[in-house]
Amino acid sequence: ELLELKKDRNWPIWKKLIQENDIGNPVRFFLYSNSSGNRIRQVYIIKKFLNGSKLININKIQNIIEIGGGYGCMADIFIRLNKKISYTIYDMYEVNLLQYYYLKMNNHTPTLGKVSGKINLISEINQIKKFIAKNKNYCFIANWSISEFPVKFRKKFLNTINRSKYSIISFQENFENINNLKYFNQTINKLSK
């Protein structure tokens, strides 16, 4: 992933974005001590997304909703790419607190429990419904989150995926006896776009 970033014509941008900080004391990548493996992976995913279609213009994406936002690294990177983006993370409340700390320490101003600011950290499923009722031009992100949910719980997010303009969903092919490749291929066929 790091080699692909280095070979890309946008390496000067990726180099700035993979620059790790000391918040949370992340383990540095042994081949590139200016970053961590996680940050390199997040930037790589964004690179693949942006290079995947010439129709995607990062400056035209107004809103992002991420399901399971880790400690907030992806939000930090996207906001550095486009300062106008409104970013919402749905996660467990306890994880929202970790995200709040990380994002606050990185000079962002997250909001807990509601969708009203530039960075919103929510933990109630009904808040996602409010988000999609308000927003039309949004990108949906789920990196390893939905694919690790029970199949029944995943259904709660299908409308959010379907209404998004763009989606980034990363997953491992098999997780706890669920064939995620088969599941997501069937899901694509069920969705209208």
Residue pairs with C-beta under 8 A, 6 or more apart in sequence:
1 40
1 41
1 44
2 18
2 29
2 31
2 32
2 35
2 40
2 44
4 44
4 47
5 11
5 14
5 15
5 18
5 40
5 43
5 44
5 47
6 14
8 14
8 47
8 51
10 47
13 81
14 43
14 47
16 80
17 39
17 43
17 46
17 77
17 80
17 81
18 32
18 34
18 35
18 39
18 40
18 43
19 34
19 35
20 26
20 28
20 34
20 35
20 36
20 39
21 106
23 102
23 105
23 106
24 71
24 102
26 36
26 38
26 39
27 36
27 37
28 34
28 35
28 36
29 35
29 36
29 37
29 40
32 40
38 70
38 73
39 73
39 77
42 73
42 74
42 77
42 143
43 77
45 74
45 143
45 168
45 170
46 74
46 77
46 78
46 81
49 56
49 166
49 168
50 56
50 58
56 166
58 81
58 82
59 82
59 84
60 137
61 82
61 85
61 137
61 138
61 139
61 165
61 166
62 84
62 85
62 86
62 135
62 137
62 138
63 85
63 86
63 87
63 88
63 131
63 135
63 137
63 138
63 139
64 75
64 78
64 85
64 86
64 87
64 88
64 138
64 139
64 140
64 141
65 88
65 89
65 90
65 128
65 131
65 132
65 135
65 138
65 139
65 140
65 141
65 160
65 164
66 74
66 75
66 87
66 88
66 89
66 90
66 141
66 142
66 143
67 90
67 91
67 140
67 141
67 142
67 145
67 146
67 157
67 160
68 90
68 91
68 95
68 142
68 143
68 144
68 145
68 146
68 148
69 75
69 89
69 90
69 91
69 95
69 99
69 121
70 95
70 99
70 143
71 95
71 98
71 99
71 102
72 89
72 98
72 99
72 102
72 103
72 106
72 110
73 102
74 141
74 143
75 87
75 89
75 99
75 103
75 108
75 119
76 102
76 103
76 106
76 108
78 85
78 87
79 85
79 87
79 108
79 118
79 119
85 118
86 117
86 118
86 119
86 120
87 118
87 119
87 120
88 115
88 119
88 120
88 121
88 122
88 131
89 96
89 99
89 119
89 120
89 121
89 122
90 122
90 123
90 125
90 127
90 128
91 99
91 121
91 122
91 123
92 123
93 123
96 112
96 113
96 121
96 122
96 123
97 112
99 110
99 121
100 110
100 112
100 121
103 110
103 119
104 110
108 118
108 119
109 117
109 118
109 119
110 117
110 119
110 120
110 121
111 117
111 119
111 120
111 121
112 121
113 121
113 122
113 123
113 124
114 120
114 122
114 127
115 122
115 127
115 130
115 131
115 134
122 128
122 131
125 156
128 156
128 157
128 160
131 138
131 160
132 138
132 159
132 160
132 163
136 163
136 165
137 165
138 163
138 164
138 165
138 166
139 164
139 165
139 166
139 167
139 168
140 160
140 161
140 164
140 166
140 167
140 168
140 169
141 167
141 168
141 169
142 157
142 167
142 168
142 169
142 170
143 168
143 169
143 170
144 170
144 171
144 172
146 154
146 157
146 169
146 171
147 169
147 170
147 171
147 172
147 175
147 178
147 180
147 183
147 184
148 175
148 176
151 178
151 183
154 183
158 187
158 190
158 191
161 167
161 169
161 187
161 191
162 191
162 192
162 193
169 184
171 180
171 181
171 184
172 180
173 179
173 180
173 181
174 180
174 181
